[in-house]
Amino acid sequence: MATSRNPNSTDWTRPAIGAFTITAGAGALTRETRGLYVGVAGNVTVTFRNGESCQFTNLAAGVIHPIACTHVTAATATGIVGID
C-alpha cells in the first residue's frame, strides 16, 4: 500500500517515505525536504519555502535534522540526504 506524501506534515515521528542525495549549490531541490541527514558534520545553509535563508552551524553527523527546505545553497557538511 502506497503512503501519500504530505509536504506540509510536521509529524516528525512518522518514518521517512523517501530520500534523495543533495549537492549543495546545485539549484532548487526537486521536492521539499522534511529533514536533512548529514553524513559528515559541518555547516549547511538552506532556503525555506517562504524564501528566507538560514545557516545552521556545526550540524552533527549521523543525525536526521528536522529542517524543511527547498534549497541547500552551501555546505561544509557532506553526505547530505534529503528526507521526505
PyMOL Python script that loads the backbone (N, CA, C, O; Angstrom):
from pymol import cmd

cmd.read_pdbstr("""\
ATOM      1  N   MET A   1       0.840  -1.174   0.000  1.00  0.00           N
ATOM      2  CA  MET A   1       0.000   0.000   0.000  1.00  0.00           C
ATOM      3  C   MET A   1       0.883   1.234   0.000  1.00  0.00           C
ATOM      4  O   MET A   1       1.749   1.365   0.865  1.00  0.00           O
ATOM      5  N   ALA A   2       0.691   2.125  -0.927  1.00  0.00           N
ATOM      6  CA  ALA A   2       1.492   3.347  -1.035  1.00  0.00           C
ATOM      7  C   ALA A   2       1.088   4.350   0.036  1.00  0.00           C
ATOM      8  O   ALA A   2      -0.088   4.476   0.380  1.00  0.00           O
ATOM      9  N   THR A   3       2.080   5.057   0.555  1.00  0.00           N
ATOM     10  CA  THR A   3       1.826   6.107   1.522  1.00  0.00           C
ATOM     11  C   THR A   3       1.779   7.431   0.786  1.00  0.00           C
ATOM     12  O   THR A   3       2.664   7.724  -0.018  1.00  0.00           O
ATOM     13  N   SER A   4       0.755   8.236   1.052  1.00  0.00           N
ATOM     14  CA  SER A   4       0.676   9.528   0.371  1.00  0.00           C
ATOM     15  C   SER A   4       1.674  10.488   0.990  1.00  0.00           C
ATOM     16  O   SER A   4       1.930  10.442   2.193  1.00  0.00           O
ATOM     17  N   ARG A   5       2.227  11.344   0.177  1.00  0.00           N
ATOM     18  CA  ARG A   5       3.237  12.309   0.609  1.00  0.00           C
ATOM     19  C   ARG A   5       2.530  13.617   0.959  1.00  0.00           C
ATOM     20  O   ARG A   5       1.760  14.142   0.155  1.00  0.00           O
ATOM     21  N   ASN A   6       2.787  14.136   2.141  1.00  0.00           N
ATOM     22  CA  ASN A   6       2.235  15.422   2.553  1.00  0.00           C
ATOM     23  C   ASN A   6       3.400  16.355   2.847  1.00  0.00           C
ATOM     24  O   ASN A   6       4.004  16.255   3.915  1.00  0.00           O
ATOM     25  N   PRO A   7       3.738  17.269   1.922  1.00  0.00           N
ATOM     26  CA  PRO A   7       4.894  18.141   2.126  1.00  0.00           C
ATOM     27  C   PRO A   7       4.715  19.120   3.278  1.00  0.00           C
ATOM     28  O   PRO A   7       5.685  19.740   3.713  1.00  0.00           O
ATOM     29  N   ASN A   8       3.500  19.270   3.775  1.00  0.00           N
ATOM     30  CA  ASN A   8       3.250  20.191   4.883  1.00  0.00           C
ATOM     31  C   ASN A   8       3.244  19.494   6.233  1.00  0.00           C
ATOM     32  O   ASN A   8       2.996  20.137   7.253  1.00  0.00           O
ATOM     33  N   SER A   9       3.510  18.204   6.261  1.00  0.00           N
ATOM     34  CA  SER A   9       3.464  17.449   7.507  1.00  0.00           C
ATOM     35  C   SER A   9       4.558  17.886   8.470  1.00  0.00           C
ATOM     36  O   SER A   9       5.718  18.034   8.086  1.00  0.00           O
ATOM     37  N   THR A  10       4.180  18.089   9.708  1.00  0.00           N
ATOM     38  CA  THR A  10       5.155  18.400  10.751  1.00  0.00           C
ATOM     39  C   THR A  10       5.256  17.233  11.729  1.00  0.00           C
ATOM     40  O   THR A  10       5.792  17.379  12.828  1.00  0.00           O
ATOM     41  N   ASP A  11       4.743  16.087  11.323  1.00  0.00           N
ATOM     42  CA  ASP A  11       4.797  14.898  12.175  1.00  0.00           C
ATOM     43  C   ASP A  11       6.166  14.247  12.038  1.00  0.00           C
ATOM     44  O   ASP A  11       6.376  13.402  11.168  1.00  0.00           O
ATOM     45  N   TRP A  12       7.096  14.644  12.900  1.00  0.00           N
ATOM     46  CA  TRP A  12       8.467  14.146  12.831  1.00  0.00           C
ATOM     47  C   TRP A  12       8.585  12.710  13.326  1.00  0.00           C
ATOM     48  O   TRP A  12       9.652  12.105  13.224  1.00  0.00           O
ATOM     49  N   THR A  13       7.484  12.154  13.868  1.00  0.00           N
ATOM     50  CA  THR A  13       7.546  10.790  14.381  1.00  0.00           C
ATOM     51  C   THR A  13       7.284   9.749  13.298  1.00  0.00           C
ATOM     52  O   THR A  13       7.602   8.574  13.486  1.00  0.00           O
ATOM     53  N   ARG A  14       6.713  10.156  12.175  1.00  0.00           N
ATOM     54  CA  ARG A  14       6.444   9.170  11.126  1.00  0.00           C
ATOM     55  C   ARG A  14       7.737   8.844  10.381  1.00  0.00           C
ATOM     56  O   ARG A  14       8.606   9.706  10.244  1.00  0.00           O
ATOM     57  N   PRO A  15       7.869   7.628   9.909  1.00  0.00           N
ATOM     58  CA  PRO A  15       9.090   7.260   9.189  1.00  0.00           C
ATOM     59  C   PRO A  15       9.194   7.974   7.848  1.00  0.00           C
ATOM     60  O   PRO A  15       8.198   8.436   7.291  1.00  0.00           O
ATOM     61  N   ALA A  16      10.403   8.053   7.350  1.00  0.00           N
ATOM     62  CA  ALA A  16      10.638   8.637   6.026  1.00  0.00           C
ATOM     63  C   ALA A  16       9.949   7.783   4.975  1.00  0.00           C
ATOM     64  O   ALA A  16       9.879   6.560   5.104  1.00  0.00           O
ATOM     65  N   ILE A  17       9.440   8.434   3.930  1.00  0.00           N
ATOM     66  CA  ILE A  17       8.832   7.698   2.820  1.00  0.00           C
ATOM     67  C   ILE A  17       9.641   7.866   1.545  1.00  0.00           C
ATOM     68  O   ILE A  17       9.268   7.353   0.490  1.00  0.00           O
ATOM     69  N   GLY A  18      10.751   8.587   1.649  1.00  0.00           N
ATOM     70  CA  GLY A  18      11.632   8.771   0.509  1.00  0.00           C
ATOM     71  C   GLY A  18      12.887   9.498   0.935  1.00  0.00           C
ATOM     72  O   GLY A  18      12.925  10.128   1.992  1.00  0.00           O
ATOM     73  N   ALA A  19      13.914   9.409   0.108  1.00  0.00           N
ATOM     74  CA  ALA A  19      15.185  10.090   0.389  1.00  0.00           C
ATOM     75  C   ALA A  19      15.892  10.355  -0.928  1.00  0.00           C
ATOM     76  O   ALA A  19      15.704   9.628  -1.904  1.00  0.00           O
ATOM     77  N   PHE A  20      16.718  11.415  -0.948  1.00  0.00           N
ATOM     78  CA  PHE A  20      17.453  11.765  -2.161  1.00  0.00           C
ATOM     79  C   PHE A  20      18.728  12.504  -1.791  1.00  0.00           C
ATOM     80  O   PHE A  20      18.753  13.278  -0.834  1.00  0.00           O
ATOM     81  N   THR A  21      19.786  12.261  -2.555  1.00  0.00           N
ATOM     82  CA  THR A  21      21.076  12.893  -2.331  1.00  0.00           C
ATOM     83  C   THR A  21      21.001  14.366  -2.701  1.00  0.00           C
ATOM     84  O   THR A  21      20.388  14.735  -3.702  1.00  0.00           O
ATOM     85  N   ILE A  22      21.636  15.210  -1.877  1.00  0.00           N
ATOM     86  CA  ILE A  22      21.643  16.650  -2.122  1.00  0.00           C
ATOM     87  C   ILE A  22      23.075  17.114  -2.360  1.00  0.00           C
ATOM     88  O   ILE A  22      23.984  16.792  -1.594  1.00  0.00           O
ATOM     89  N   THR A  23      23.258  17.877  -3.433  1.00  0.00           N
ATOM     90  CA  THR A  23      24.527  18.539  -3.708  1.00  0.00           C
ATOM     91  C   THR A  23      24.313  20.025  -3.450  1.00  0.00           C
ATOM     92  O   THR A  23      23.517  20.670  -4.131  1.00  0.00           O
ATOM     93  N   ALA A  24      25.023  20.564  -2.469  1.00  0.00           N
ATOM     94  CA  ALA A  24      24.866  21.973  -2.108  1.00  0.00           C
ATOM     95  C   ALA A  24      25.161  22.875  -3.300  1.00  0.00           C
ATOM     96  O   ALA A  24      26.122  22.655  -4.037  1.00  0.00           O
ATOM     97  N   GLY A  25      24.323  23.890  -3.479  1.00  0.00           N
ATOM     98  CA  GLY A  25      24.534  24.871  -4.526  1.00  0.00           C
ATOM     99  C   GLY A  25      24.116  24.422  -5.912  1.00  0.00           C
ATOM    100  O   GLY A  25      24.313  25.161  -6.877  1.00  0.00           O
ATOM    101  N   ALA A  26      23.546  23.232  -6.043  1.00  0.00           N
ATOM    102  CA  ALA A  26      23.204  22.700  -7.360  1.00  0.00           C
ATOM    103  C   ALA A  26      21.864  23.204  -7.890  1.00  0.00           C
ATOM    104  O   ALA A  26      21.424  22.767  -8.953  1.00  0.00           O
ATOM    105  N   GLY A  27      21.224  24.093  -7.186  1.00  0.00           N
ATOM    106  CA  GLY A  27      19.922  24.610  -7.616  1.00  0.00           C
ATOM    107  C   GLY A  27      18.819  24.149  -6.689  1.00  0.00           C
ATOM    108  O   GLY A  27      19.051  23.412  -5.731  1.00  0.00           O
ATOM    109  N   ALA A  28      17.621  24.598  -6.993  1.00  0.00           N
ATOM    110  CA  ALA A  28      16.470  24.244  -6.157  1.00  0.00           C
ATOM    111  C   ALA A  28      16.275  22.725  -6.154  1.00  0.00           C
ATOM    112  O   ALA A  28      16.525  22.049  -7.152  1.00  0.00           O
ATOM    113  N   LEU A  29      15.831  22.216  -5.029  1.00  0.00           N
ATOM    114  CA  LEU A  29      15.584  20.783  -4.898  1.00  0.00           C
ATOM    115  C   LEU A  29      14.346  20.393  -5.695  1.00  0.00           C
ATOM    116  O   LEU A  29      13.466  21.222  -5.927  1.00  0.00           O
ATOM    117  N   THR A  30      14.279  19.149  -6.109  1.00  0.00           N
ATOM    118  CA  THR A  30      13.128  18.684  -6.880  1.00  0.00           C
ATOM    119  C   THR A  30      11.885  18.555  -6.010  1.00  0.00           C
ATOM    120  O   THR A  30      10.764  18.577  -6.518  1.00  0.00           O
ATOM    121  N   ARG A  31      12.077  18.423  -4.710  1.00  0.00           N
ATOM    122  CA  ARG A  31      10.966  18.402  -3.760  1.00  0.00           C
ATOM    123  C   ARG A  31      11.453  18.930  -2.421  1.00  0.00           C
ATOM    124  O   ARG A  31      12.644  18.868  -2.117  1.00  0.00           O
ATOM    125  N   GLU A  32      10.543  19.440  -1.635  1.00  0.00           N
ATOM    126  CA  GLU A  32      10.887  19.987  -0.325  1.00  0.00           C
ATOM    127  C   GLU A  32      11.239  18.866   0.648  1.00  0.00           C
ATOM    128  O   GLU A  32      10.617  17.804   0.646  1.00  0.00           O
ATOM    129  N   THR A  33      12.240  19.122   1.471  1.00  0.00           N
ATOM    130  CA  THR A  33      12.626  18.114   2.459  1.00  0.00           C
ATOM    131  C   THR A  33      11.753  18.229   3.705  1.00  0.00           C
ATOM    132  O   THR A  33      11.152  19.270   3.971  1.00  0.00           O
ATOM    133  N   ARG A  34      11.699  17.140   4.455  1.00  0.00           N
ATOM    134  CA  ARG A  34      11.102  17.136   5.786  1.00  0.00           C
ATOM    135  C   ARG A  34      12.220  17.072   6.814  1.00  0.00           C
ATOM    136  O   ARG A  34      12.016  17.348   7.996  1.00  0.00           O
ATOM    137  N   GLY A  35      13.396  16.704   6.344  1.00  0.00           N
ATOM    138  CA  GLY A  35      14.571  16.621   7.203  1.00  0.00           C
ATOM    139  C   GLY A  35      15.819  16.469   6.361  1.00  0.00           C
ATOM    140  O   GLY A  35      15.751  16.132   5.179  1.00  0.00           O
ATOM    141  N   LEU A  36      16.973  16.723   6.989  1.00  0.00           N
ATOM    142  CA  LEU A  36      18.262  16.556   6.334  1.00  0.00           C
ATOM    143  C   LEU A  36      19.127  15.609   7.149  1.00  0.00           C
ATOM    144  O   LEU A  36      19.343  15.819   8.343  1.00  0.00           O
ATOM    145  N   TYR A  37      19.617  14.569   6.497  1.00  0.00           N
ATOM    146  CA  TYR A  37      20.602  13.684   7.113  1.00  0.00           C
ATOM    147  C   TYR A  37      21.969  14.222   6.730  1.00  0.00           C
ATOM    148  O   TYR A  37      22.216  14.531   5.564  1.00  0.00           O
ATOM    149  N   VAL A  38      22.862  14.335   7.711  1.00  0.00           N
ATOM    150  CA  VAL A  38      24.226  14.813   7.459  1.00  0.00           C
ATOM    151  C   VAL A  38      25.184  13.668   7.751  1.00  0.00           C
ATOM    152  O   VAL A  38      25.207  13.142   8.863  1.00  0.00           O
ATOM    153  N   GLY A  39      25.976  13.282   6.754  1.00  0.00           N
ATOM    154  CA  GLY A  39      26.924  12.176   6.925  1.00  0.00           C
ATOM    155  C   GLY A  39      28.210  12.600   7.610  1.00  0.00           C
ATOM    156  O   GLY A  39      28.753  11.851   8.422  1.00  0.00           O
ATOM    157  N   VAL A  40      28.711  13.806   7.291  1.00  0.00           N
ATOM    158  CA  VAL A  40      29.935  14.343   7.887  1.00  0.00           C
ATOM    159  C   VAL A  40      29.604  15.738   8.412  1.00  0.00           C
ATOM    160  O   VAL A  40      29.118  16.590   7.668  1.00  0.00           O
ATOM    161  N   ALA A  41      29.868  15.964   9.691  1.00  0.00           N
ATOM    162  CA  ALA A  41      29.484  17.206  10.370  1.00  0.00           C
ATOM    163  C   ALA A  41      29.993  18.455   9.656  1.00  0.00           C
ATOM    164  O   ALA A  41      31.035  18.438   9.001  1.00  0.00           O
ATOM    165  N   GLY A  42      29.234  19.530   9.800  1.00  0.00           N
ATOM    166  CA  GLY A  42      29.627  20.816   9.220  1.00  0.00           C
ATOM    167  C   GLY A  42      28.463  21.777   9.182  1.00  0.00           C
ATOM    168  O   GLY A  42      27.442  21.567   9.837  1.00  0.00           O
ATOM    169  N   ASN A  43      28.625  22.835   8.408  1.00  0.00           N
ATOM    170  CA  ASN A  43      27.602  23.871   8.280  1.00  0.00           C
ATOM    171  C   ASN A  43      26.745  23.611   7.046  1.00  0.00           C
ATOM    172  O   ASN A  43      27.218  23.060   6.052  1.00  0.00           O
ATOM    173  N   VAL A  44      25.476  24.015   7.122  1.00  0.00           N
ATOM    174  CA  VAL A  44      24.569  23.889   5.988  1.00  0.00           C
ATOM    175  C   VAL A  44      23.727  25.156   5.914  1.00  0.00           C
ATOM    176  O   VAL A  44      23.115  25.567   6.900  1.00  0.00           O
ATOM    177  N   THR A  45      23.704  25.770   4.730  1.00  0.00           N
ATOM    178  CA  THR A  45      22.854  26.945   4.505  1.00  0.00           C
ATOM    179  C   THR A  45      21.697  26.525   3.618  1.00  0.00           C
ATOM    180  O   THR A  45      21.895  25.939   2.554  1.00  0.00           O
ATOM    181  N   VAL A  46      20.480  26.831   4.068  1.00  0.00           N
ATOM    182  CA  VAL A  46      19.281  26.410   3.345  1.00  0.00           C
ATOM    183  C   VAL A  46      18.387  27.604   3.039  1.00  0.00           C
ATOM    184  O   VAL A  46      18.508  28.675   3.634  1.00  0.00           O
ATOM    185  N   THR A  47      17.487  27.380   2.088  1.00  0.00           N
ATOM    186  CA  THR A  47      16.417  28.329   1.804  1.00  0.00           C
ATOM    187  C   THR A  47      15.106  27.626   2.123  1.00  0.00           C
ATOM    188  O   THR A  47      14.894  26.473   1.745  1.00  0.00           O
ATOM    189  N   PHE A  48      14.228  28.343   2.828  1.00  0.00           N
ATOM    190  CA  PHE A  48      12.929  27.800   3.202  1.00  0.00           C
ATOM    191  C   PHE A  48      11.883  28.143   2.142  1.00  0.00           C
ATOM    192  O   PHE A  48      12.137  28.950   1.248  1.00  0.00           O
ATOM    193  N   ARG A  49      10.722  27.533   2.247  1.00  0.00           N
ATOM    194  CA  ARG A  49       9.615  27.752   1.310  1.00  0.00           C
ATOM    195  C   ARG A  49       9.264  29.230   1.167  1.00  0.00           C
ATOM    196  O   ARG A  49       8.906  29.676   0.077  1.00  0.00           O
ATOM    197  N   ASN A  50       9.362  29.992   2.252  1.00  0.00           N
ATOM    198  CA  ASN A  50       8.996  31.415   2.204  1.00  0.00           C
ATOM    199  C   ASN A  50      10.103  32.295   1.632  1.00  0.00           C
ATOM    200  O   ASN A  50       9.952  33.515   1.579  1.00  0.00           O
ATOM    201  N   GLY A  51      11.221  31.692   1.203  1.00  0.00           N
ATOM    202  CA  GLY A  51      12.314  32.432   0.588  1.00  0.00           C
ATOM    203  C   GLY A  51      13.400  32.879   1.542  1.00  0.00           C
ATOM    204  O   GLY A  51      14.444  33.360   1.099  1.00  0.00           O
ATOM    205  N   GLU A  52      13.184  32.735   2.840  1.00  0.00           N
ATOM    206  CA  GLU A  52      14.207  33.105   3.818  1.00  0.00           C
ATOM    207  C   GLU A  52      15.317  32.068   3.831  1.00  0.00           C
ATOM    208  O   GLU A  52      15.087  30.886   3.573  1.00  0.00           O
ATOM    209  N   SER A  53      16.536  32.531   4.137  1.00  0.00           N
ATOM    210  CA  SER A  53      17.699  31.640   4.226  1.00  0.00           C
ATOM    211  C   SER A  53      18.227  31.617   5.646  1.00  0.00           C
ATOM    212  O   SER A  53      18.023  32.556   6.415  1.00  0.00           O
ATOM    213  N   CYS A  54      18.910  30.528   5.987  1.00  0.00           N
ATOM    214  CA  CYS A  54      19.493  30.386   7.317  1.00  0.00           C
ATOM    215  C   CYS A  54      20.697  29.452   7.232  1.00  0.00           C
ATOM    216  O   CYS A  54      20.666  28.444   6.525  1.00  0.00           O
ATOM    217  N   GLN A  55      21.758  29.800   7.962  1.00  0.00           N
ATOM    218  CA  GLN A  55      22.901  28.904   8.056  1.00  0.00           C
ATOM    219  C   GLN A  55      22.827  28.174   9.388  1.00  0.00           C
ATOM    220  O   GLN A  55      22.749  28.799  10.445  1.00  0.00           O
ATOM    221  N   PHE A  56      22.852  26.851   9.330  1.00  0.00           N
ATOM    222  CA  PHE A  56      22.916  26.013  10.528  1.00  0.00           C
ATOM    223  C   PHE A  56      24.373  25.619  10.693  1.00  0.00           C
ATOM    224  O   PHE A  56      24.953  24.995   9.804  1.00  0.00           O
ATOM    225  N   THR A  57      24.971  25.978  11.824  1.00  0.00           N
ATOM    226  CA  THR A  57      26.388  25.710  12.028  1.00  0.00           C
ATOM    227  C   THR A  57      26.602  24.450  12.847  1.00  0.00           C
ATOM    228  O   THR A  57      25.840  24.134  13.761  1.00  0.00           O
ATOM    229  N   ASN A  58      27.666  23.739  12.489  1.00  0.00           N
ATOM    230  CA  ASN A  58      28.109  22.558  13.216  1.00  0.00           C
ATOM    231  C   ASN A  58      27.014  21.507  13.401  1.00  0.00           C
ATOM    232  O   ASN A  58      26.808  21.005  14.506  1.00  0.00           O
ATOM    233  N   LEU A  59      26.311  21.178  12.310  1.00  0.00           N
ATOM    234  CA  LEU A  59      25.319  20.106  12.387  1.00  0.00           C
ATOM    235  C   LEU A  59      26.042  18.784  12.626  1.00  0.00           C
ATOM    236  O   LEU A  59      27.053  18.492  11.987  1.00  0.00           O
ATOM    237  N   ALA A  60      25.519  18.004  13.538  1.00  0.00           N
ATOM    238  CA  ALA A  60      26.130  16.730  13.906  1.00  0.00           C
ATOM    239  C   ALA A  60      25.984  15.708  12.780  1.00  0.00           C
ATOM    240  O   ALA A  60      24.999  15.714  12.043  1.00  0.00           O
ATOM    241  N   ALA A  61      26.968  14.843  12.662  1.00  0.00           N
ATOM    242  CA  ALA A  61      26.945  13.767  11.673  1.00  0.00           C
ATOM    243  C   ALA A  61      26.095  12.608  12.171  1.00  0.00           C
ATOM    244  O   ALA A  61      25.962  12.386  13.374  1.00  0.00           O
ATOM    245  N   GLY A  62      25.528  11.879  11.231  1.00  0.00           N
ATOM    246  CA  GLY A  62      24.775  10.681  11.569  1.00  0.00           C
ATOM    247  C   GLY A  62      23.414  10.947  12.171  1.00  0.00           C
ATOM    248  O   GLY A  62      22.845  10.090  12.847  1.00  0.00           O
ATOM    249  N   VAL A  63      22.886  12.151  11.923  1.00  0.00           N
ATOM    250  CA  VAL A  63      21.616  12.569  12.519  1.00  0.00           C
ATOM    251  C   VAL A  63      20.701  13.096  11.428  1.00  0.00           C
ATOM    252  O   VAL A  63      21.162  13.748  10.491  1.00  0.00           O
ATOM    253  N   ILE A  64      19.393  12.818  11.544  1.00  0.00           N
ATOM    254  CA  ILE A  64      18.411  13.466  10.677  1.00  0.00           C
ATOM    255  C   ILE A  64      17.946  14.715  11.414  1.00  0.00           C
ATOM    256  O   ILE A  64      17.334  14.632  12.478  1.00  0.00           O
ATOM    257  N   HIS A  65      18.243  15.863  10.835  1.00  0.00           N
ATOM    258  CA  HIS A  65      17.872  17.148  11.427  1.00  0.00           C
ATOM    259  C   HIS A  65      16.520  17.565  10.848  1.00  0.00           C
ATOM    260  O   HIS A  65      16.344  17.510   9.631  1.00  0.00           O
ATOM    261  N   PRO A  66      15.561  17.981  11.678  1.00  0.00           N
ATOM    262  CA  PRO A  66      14.224  18.339  11.183  1.00  0.00           C
ATOM    263  C   PRO A  66      14.213  19.706  10.510  1.00  0.00           C
ATOM    264  O   PRO A  66      13.700  20.679  11.063  1.00  0.00           O
ATOM    265  N   ILE A  67      14.783  19.767   9.313  1.00  0.00           N
ATOM    266  CA  ILE A  67      14.877  21.012   8.557  1.00  0.00           C
ATOM    267  C   ILE A  67      14.118  20.829   7.249  1.00  0.00           C
ATOM    268  O   ILE A  67      14.530  20.052   6.387  1.00  0.00           O
ATOM    269  N   ALA A  68      13.011  21.548   7.107  1.00  0.00           N
ATOM    270  CA  ALA A  68      12.222  21.507   5.881  1.00  0.00           C
ATOM    271  C   ALA A  68      12.701  22.644   4.993  1.00  0.00           C
ATOM    272  O   ALA A  68      12.561  23.813   5.353  1.00  0.00           O
ATOM    273  N   CYS A  69      13.266  22.313   3.831  1.00  0.00           N
ATOM    274  CA  CYS A  69      13.811  23.353   2.957  1.00  0.00           C
ATOM    275  C   CYS A  69      13.572  23.020   1.496  1.00  0.00           C
ATOM    276  O   CYS A  69      13.245  21.890   1.132  1.00  0.00           O
ATOM    277  N   THR A  70      13.749  24.055   0.665  1.00  0.00           N
ATOM    278  CA  THR A  70      13.561  23.898  -0.776  1.00  0.00           C
ATOM    279  C   THR A  70      14.878  23.978  -1.541  1.00  0.00           C
ATOM    280  O   THR A  70      14.920  23.708  -2.741  1.00  0.00           O
ATOM    281  N   HIS A  71      15.978  24.358  -0.832  1.00  0.00           N
ATOM    282  CA  HIS A  71      17.272  24.539  -1.490  1.00  0.00           C
ATOM    283  C   HIS A  71      18.374  24.475  -0.441  1.00  0.00           C
ATOM    284  O   HIS A  71      18.250  25.079   0.625  1.00  0.00           O
ATOM    285  N   VAL A  72      19.431  23.764  -0.727  1.00  0.00           N
ATOM    286  CA  VAL A  72      20.643  23.794   0.091  1.00  0.00           C
ATOM    287  C   VAL A  72      21.652  24.596  -0.718  1.00  0.00           C
ATOM    288  O   VAL A  72      22.205  24.105  -1.702  1.00  0.00           O
ATOM    289  N   THR A  73      21.886  25.830  -0.296  1.00  0.00           N
ATOM    290  CA  THR A  73      22.695  26.746  -1.100  1.00  0.00           C
ATOM    291  C   THR A  73      24.185  26.595  -0.890  1.00  0.00           C
ATOM    292  O   THR A  73      24.967  26.862  -1.802  1.00  0.00           O
ATOM    293  N   ALA A  74      24.596  26.169   0.300  1.00  0.00           N
ATOM    294  CA  ALA A  74      26.022  25.996   0.595  1.00  0.00           C
ATOM    295  C   ALA A  74      26.159  25.014   1.752  1.00  0.00           C
ATOM    296  O   ALA A  74      25.245  24.851   2.560  1.00  0.00           O
ATOM    297  N   ALA A  75      27.318  24.364   1.814  1.00  0.00           N
ATOM    298  CA  ALA A  75      27.554  23.432   2.917  1.00  0.00           C
ATOM    299  C   ALA A  75      29.027  23.098   3.046  1.00  0.00           C
ATOM    300  O   ALA A  75      29.730  22.924   2.051  1.00  0.00           O
ATOM    301  N   THR A  76      29.483  23.012   4.287  1.00  0.00           N
ATOM    302  CA  THR A  76      30.777  22.401   4.560  1.00  0.00           C
ATOM    303  C   THR A  76      30.549  20.957   4.994  1.00  0.00           C
ATOM    304  O   THR A  76      31.460  20.132   4.927  1.00  0.00           O
ATOM    305  N   ALA A  77      29.337  20.658   5.437  1.00  0.00           N
ATOM    306  CA  ALA A  77      28.941  19.283   5.747  1.00  0.00           C
ATOM    307  C   ALA A  77      28.863  18.516   4.432  1.00  0.00           C
ATOM    308  O   ALA A  77      28.609  19.099   3.378  1.00  0.00           O
ATOM    309  N   THR A  78      29.083  17.210   4.500  1.00  0.00           N
ATOM    310  CA  THR A  78      28.970  16.385   3.296  1.00  0.00           C
ATOM    311  C   THR A  78      28.092  15.183   3.585  1.00  0.00           C
ATOM    312  O   THR A  78      27.724  14.922   4.730  1.00  0.00           O
ATOM    313  N   GLY A  79      27.765  14.458   2.534  1.00  0.00           N
ATOM    314  CA  GLY A  79      26.908  13.288   2.681  1.00  0.00           C
ATOM    315  C   GLY A  79      25.499  13.704   3.067  1.00  0.00           C
ATOM    316  O   GLY A  79      24.864  13.056   3.898  1.00  0.00           O
ATOM    317  N   ILE A  80      25.003  14.787   2.465  1.00  0.00           N
ATOM    318  CA  ILE A  80      23.684  15.319   2.816  1.00  0.00           C
ATOM    319  C   ILE A  80      22.614  14.580   2.016  1.00  0.00           C
ATOM    320  O   ILE A  80      22.709  14.441   0.797  1.00  0.00           O
ATOM    321  N   VAL A  81      21.601  14.113   2.729  1.00  0.00           N
ATOM    322  CA  VAL A  81      20.482  13.398   2.117  1.00  0.00           C
ATOM    323  C   VAL A  81      19.190  14.072   2.550  1.00  0.00           C
ATOM    324  O   VAL A  81      18.973  14.302   3.740  1.00  0.00           O
ATOM    325  N   GLY A  82      18.328  14.391   1.584  1.00  0.00           N
ATOM    326  CA  GLY A  82      17.018  14.952   1.900  1.00  0.00           C
ATOM    327  C   GLY A  82      16.060  13.827   2.240  1.00  0.00           C
ATOM    328  O   GLY A  82      16.034  12.796   1.568  1.00  0.00           O
ATOM    329  N   ILE A  83      15.276  14.030   3.282  1.00  0.00           N
ATOM    330  CA  ILE A  83      14.296  13.040   3.746  1.00  0.00           C
ATOM    331  C   ILE A  83      12.908  13.618   3.540  1.00  0.00           C
ATOM    332  O   ILE A  83      12.667  14.784   3.854  1.00  0.00           O
ATOM    333  N   ASP A  84      12.001  12.820   3.021  1.00  0.00           N
ATOM    334  CA  ASP A  84      10.604  13.263   2.937  1.00  0.00           C
ATOM    335  C   ASP A  84       9.682  12.144   3.352  1.00  0.00           C
ATOM    336  O   ASP A  84       8.463  12.316   3.351  1.00  0.00           O
TER     337      ASP A  84
END
""", "prot")
cmd.dss("prot")
cmd.show_as("cartoon", "prot")
cmd.util.cbc("prot")
cmd.orient("prot")
